Amino acid sequence: ADQFNHHVGKKHGENVGYDFMSKDWDGSGYALTAWRDVAAGAELETSYGRRARADLVVNYGFSADVAAANGPARDAFAEMIEWFETECVPAGGALAPGLSRMATGTRGVETARAIEKGAVVASVPAKCFITEMTAAAGLRERNVPVPTSNVAKLATYLLVTKLEPDHFFQPYYRSLPTDTSNFPYKWPEREQKFLMPEVRETLKDEHDAFVKWWGEIERQNATFAARYGFDAFVHEVMLVQSRFFGVTVNGKKKGALVPIGDAFNHMGQDRETISYEFLDHDWDGSPLKYTARGAIAAGDELFDSYGEKSATDMLVNYGFVEASTAEGVAFRVVYNNVTYTLEPPSENFLRGAKAVG
């Protein structure tokens, strides 16, 4: 009964319905009935009830307005590529032909064509950044809270604008994961307790920061906070933290989200296959340019580096660790005051774990 999608068209447009929950349940079976003739090959749809867009997004992971506006589901990464070529390339961007998400369906970018050393893989223009300044201005325009934290600003902006079907960044939003359960903050307490003490302490600090940011939002606009909820806010924070680019503006560090740029998986220890540079000086609005560090063969995955970080940082902020750093904390657990060291899994396993986030 819970396998049917919600009809997103006209009111009462669903073709399957049920009637038994309006009275005390007598233990009888649950009957789903075709409300009209359904053609062979047509999807069976029911209704989840009349709900606000925020309610659908928070509790079901989609917005009826967005789904209706965009028709049948498609490869979200391919849609983002199409958007980038239409909107970002004419604004000074560039994109190597043949890029796609991994053929396995997991997170990551691979190339269908060989790329020469030094070639531009992607160049993201300022128009296609979501900067902290963009977020703050957009929130003020909508008369909603503007948090102090750069991460919270971006997360709140995502929270609000994801519900706007015609928003400029919708193709990018649809490429983002809906599941952030790989981040240890989302793990059940029974699993968190097996992490090393320093990781648990980091998670406590993280929680305190989230509560502080949300408290600031509640004080600015309690109605807004009640509409969206803390859990939905934390989901967006997880996305921002794992995709955060630091941008220096007038000597001050600001935050940004960079479509395409945040789609590449991480490879540390100076083993990445693409690299970028521009964030080590005041940003003048020039594009963020990725170039190939060496020749890349057709069919290869493209790897960026998120920087040399500890296993704790990688696990907490990105939801995964590399085998080369796993020996630090991520694969040691404490149980009954005894520390157990687990053998780090293979690199391929870790890449698979990254795919869910």
C-alpha positions in Angstrom: 0.0 0.0 0.0 2.9 2.4 0.6 4.5 1.8 -2.8 2.1 4.1 -4.8 3.3 7.5 -5.7 1.4 10.7 -4.7 -0.5 12.2 -7.6 0.9 15.7 -8.3 -1.6 17.0 -10.9 -5.1 18.3 -10.4 -7.1 17.8 -7.2 -8.7 14.3 -7.0 -6.6 13.3 -10.0 -5.3 10.1 -8.4 -6.6 6.8 -9.9 -6.3 4.6 -6.8 -8.0 5.3 -3.5 -8.9 3.8 -0.2 -11.7 4.3 2.3 -11.4 2.8 5.8 -9.6 5.2 8.0 -12.4 7.6 8.5 -14.0 5.3 11.1 -12.8 3.1 13.9 -10.8 0.2 12.5 -12.6 -3.1 12.9 -9.5 -5.2 11.8 -10.7 -5.6 8.3 -8.3 -5.7 5.3 -6.9 -2.6 3.6 -8.5 -2.3 0.1 -7.1 0.0 -2.6 -9.6 0.5 -5.4 -9.3 1.8 -8.9 -11.4 4.9 -9.0 -11.6 5.0 -12.8 -10.5 2.9 -15.7 -6.7 2.7 -15.9 -5.0 2.1 -19.2 -2.3 -0.6 -19.6 1.1 0.9 -18.9 -0.3 3.8 -16.9 1.1 4.5 -13.4 -1.1 3.8 -10.4 -1.2 6.9 -8.2 -2.9 7.6 -4.9 -3.1 10.7 -2.7 -1.1 11.4 0.4 -3.7 14.1 1.3 -3.7 17.8 0.9 -0.4 19.0 2.3 1.7 22.1 2.3 4.8 22.0 0.1 7.1 22.2 3.1 5.3 19.2 4.6 5.8 17.2 1.4 9.5 18.1 1.3 10.2 17.4 4.9 8.2 14.2 5.4 8.2 12.7 1.9 11.3 14.2 0.2 9.6 15.9 -2.7 7.5 18.9 -3.6 4.3 18.4 -5.6 4.8 21.7 -7.4 8.4 20.9 -8.4 7.5 17.4 -9.6 4.5 18.6 -11.6 6.6 21.4 -13.2 9.3 19.0 -14.4 7.4 16.0 -15.5 8.8 12.4 -15.3 11.9 11.7 -13.3 15.2 11.8 -15.2 18.9 11.7 -14.6 19.3 14.7 -12.2 23.0 15.0 -13.1 22.3 15.1 -16.8 19.6 17.7 -16.2 22.2 19.8 -14.3 24.7 19.5 -17.1 22.0 20.7 -19.6 21.2 23.7 -17.3 24.9 24.5 -16.9 25.5 24.5 -20.7 22.4 26.7 -21.2 22.9 29.1 -18.4 26.5 29.0 -17.2 28.6 28.5 -20.3 27.2 31.7 -22.0 28.1 33.6 -18.8 31.8 32.7 -19.1 31.7 29.1 -18.0 33.1 26.0 -19.8 32.5 22.3 -19.6 34.4 19.4 -21.2 32.2 17.2 -23.4 31.3 13.7 -22.2 31.0 14.3 -18.5 28.3 12.2 -16.7 27.6 10.7 -13.4 29.1 7.3 -12.7 27.6 4.5 -14.8 27.0 2.6 -11.6 24.5 5.3 -10.5 26.7 6.2 -7.6 27.9 9.7 -6.7 30.9 10.9 -8.8 31.7 12.1 -12.3 33.3 10.2 -15.1 34.2 11.1 -18.6 33.2 9.4 -21.9 36.0 11.1 -23.7 39.8 11.3 -23.1 41.0 14.5 -21.6 44.5 15.9 -22.2 46.8 17.1 -19.4 46.1 20.8 -18.7 42.8 20.8 -20.4 39.9 22.7 -18.8 37.4 20.2 -17.3 35.0 22.7 -15.9 34.9 26.5 -15.4 32.1 27.8 -13.2 31.2 31.5 -13.6 30.1 33.7 -10.7 26.5 33.7 -12.0 26.4 30.0 -11.1 27.8 30.3 -7.6 25.5 30.4 -4.5 27.6 32.7 -2.3 27.0 33.6 1.3 26.3 37.1 0.0 23.7 35.8 -2.5 22.0 33.8 0.2 21.8 36.7 2.6 20.4 39.0 0.0 17.9 36.4 -1.1 16.7 35.7 2.4 16.2 39.5 3.1 14.2 39.8 -0.2 11.9 37.0 1.1 11.7 38.6 4.5 12.9 35.5 6.3 15.6 35.0 9.0 19.3 35.7 8.0 21.5 33.7 10.4 25.0 34.9 11.3 26.9 31.7 10.4 28.0 31.4 6.8 26.9 27.7 6.8 23.5 28.5 8.3 22.9 31.3 5.8 23.5 28.9 2.9 21.4 26.2 4.5 18.5 28.5 5.2 18.6 29.7 1.6 18.4 26.1 0.4 15.6 25.4 2.8 13.5 28.2 1.3 14.4 28.3 -2.4 14.1 24.5 -2.9 10.4 25.0 -2.6 10.3 27.5 -5.4 9.6 25.5 -8.6 11.1 28.2 -11.0 14.1 29.0 -9.0 17.3 29.5 -11.1 19.2 26.7 -9.2 16.4 24.1 -9.2 18.4 21.8 -11.6 21.3 21.9 -9.2 19.0 21.3 -6.2 17.6 18.2 -7.9 21.1 16.8 -8.2 21.7 17.0 -4.5 21.2 13.9 -2.3 18.0 13.5 -0.3 19.6 11.1 2.2 22.2 12.3 4.6 22.2 9.3 6.9 25.8 8.5 6.1 26.9 11.5 8.3 27.5 10.3 11.8 25.4 13.1 13.2 22.4 11.2 11.8 23.5 7.8 13.2 21.4 6.4 16.0 23.0 6.8 19.4 23.5 3.1 19.7 25.9 3.4 16.7 27.5 6.7 17.7 28.7 5.3 21.0 31.1 3.0 19.2 33.0 5.9 17.8 36.2 7.1 19.4 35.7 9.8 22.2 37.2 12.5 20.1 34.7 11.9 17.3 31.8 11.9 19.7 33.1 15.2 21.2 33.2 16.7 17.7 29.6 15.5 17.1 28.5 17.2 20.4 30.1 20.4 19.4 28.4 20.1 16.0 25.0 19.6 17.6 25.6 22.6 19.9 26.3 24.7 16.8 23.2 23.5 15.0 21.0 24.3 18.0 22.6 27.7 18.3 22.0 28.6 14.7 18.4 27.3 14.8 17.8 29.3 18.0 18.9 32.4 16.2 16.3 31.7 13.4 13.6 31.0 16.0 14.2 34.3 17.7 14.0 36.2 14.4 10.9 34.5 13.2 9.2 31.7 15.2 6.5 31.2 12.5 9.2 30.5 9.9 11.0 28.1 12.3 7.7 26.2 13.0 6.9 25.8 9.3 10.3 24.3 8.3 11.5 22.5 11.5 14.9 21.8 12.9 15.4 18.4 11.2 14.9 19.9 7.7 17.4 22.6 8.6 20.0 20.1 9.7 19.6 18.2 6.4 20.5 21.3 4.5 23.4 22.0 6.9 24.8 18.6 6.1 24.7 19.3 2.4 26.3 22.7 2.8 29.1 21.4 5.1 30.0 18.7 2.7 30.0 21.0 -0.3 31.4 24.3 1.2 33.9 26.3 -0.7 35.8 29.1 1.1 35.9 32.3 -0.9 38.0 35.3 0.3 36.2 38.6 -0.3 37.9 41.9 0.8 40.2 39.9 3.0 37.3 38.0 4.8 36.5 34.3 4.4 33.0 33.8 2.9 31.2 30.6 1.9 29.8 29.4 -1.4 28.2 26.4 -3.1 29.6 25.6 -6.6 27.4 23.5 -8.9 29.5 20.9 -10.9 32.5 21.7 -8.7 31.0 19.9 -5.7 30.1 16.8 -7.8 33.6 15.4 -7.9 34.7 12.7 -5.4 37.7 13.2 -3.2 41.1 11.6 -3.7 43.8 12.7 -1.2 47.5 12.2 -0.8 48.2 14.2 -4.0 46.4 11.6 -6.1 43.6 13.8 -7.4 43.2 13.9 -11.2 41.8 17.5 -11.5 42.6 20.6 -9.5 41.5 24.2 -9.2 43.0 27.4 -7.9 41.6 30.8 -7.2 40.5 30.7 -3.6 43.8 31.7 -2.1 43.4 35.4 -2.9 40.6 37.9 -2.9 37.9 36.8 -5.3 37.5 39.1 -8.3 34.5 37.3 -9.7 36.5 35.2 -12.0 35.3 31.6 -12.7 36.4 28.6 -10.6 38.4 26.6 -13.2 39.2 22.9 -12.9 42.0 21.5 -15.1 43.4 18.0 -15.7 46.6 17.3 -13.8 47.5 14.6 -16.2 46.0 12.7 -19.1 42.6 11.2 -18.2 41.4 8.2 -20.2 37.8 7.8 -21.5 35.8 6.0 -18.9 37.8 7.2 -15.9 36.4 8.9 -12.9 37.5 12.4 -12.2 38.8 13.1 -8.7 39.3 16.4 -6.9 40.9 16.9 -3.5 39.0 18.3 -0.5 42.3 19.1 1.2 44.4 17.1 3.7 42.0 16.5 6.6 42.0 14.2 9.6 39.8 11.1 9.5 37.6 12.8 12.1 37.0 15.8 9.9 36.3 13.7 6.9 33.9 11.4 8.7 32.0 14.2 10.5 31.8 16.8 7.6 31.8 14.6 4.6 30.3 11.3 5.8 33.3 9.1 4.7 37.0 8.5 5.2 39.8 7.3 3.0 41.6 4.0 3.7 44.8 5.9 4.0 43.5 7.9 7.0 41.1 5.3 8.4 43.7 4.0 10.9 43.3 7.3 12.8 39.9 7.2 14.4 37.2 6.2 12.0 37.8 2.5 12.1 38.5 2.1 15.8 35.6 1.5 18.2 35.3 1.4 21.9 33.1 -1.2 23.6 33.1 -1.9 27.4 36.2 0.3 27.7 38.2 -1.9 25.3 39.5 -0.3 22.0 39.1 -2.5 18.9 41.0 -1.6 15.7 39.2 -2.7 12.5 41.1 -3.4 9.4 40.4 -0.5 6.9 38.3 -1.6 4.0 39.4 -1.3 0.4 39.5 2.0 -1.6 36.6 0.7 -3.7 34.5 0.1 -0.6 35.1 3.7 0.5 34.1 5.1 -2.9 30.9 3.1 -2.6 30.3 4.6 0.9 30.8 8.1 -0.5 28.1 7.4 -3.1 25.3 7.7 -0.6 26.3 11.2 0.4 
